[in-house]
Amino acid sequence: MPDEEKQELRELITDKFAELNQRIDLLVPDGDAEGHRRYHEALIEAQKRRAKIYDAIIEKTLSALIWAAIVGLAIMAWHFAGDVIKKAMGQ
């Protein structure tokens, strides 16, 4: 490869690298890539905590609904049994 082509290739790579650095600088506030990473990690952790809370709420709600249904059925069975016994005893 002739020196002229090498020089053009170097310039092209240098220009593309500078363009890439400018884009990165626009995406990272104040050039603090580490702080930007920590910020996103904190957001991810907060979302994980929220998801755990929502899962717990759903689990507890379903559990309470099932227990309410069981208690309701038990009360209905108790009243039905009481009615059957009253009828059997002639009341």
Helices and strands as residue ranges (DSSP letters): H 3-27, G 29-31, H 33-88
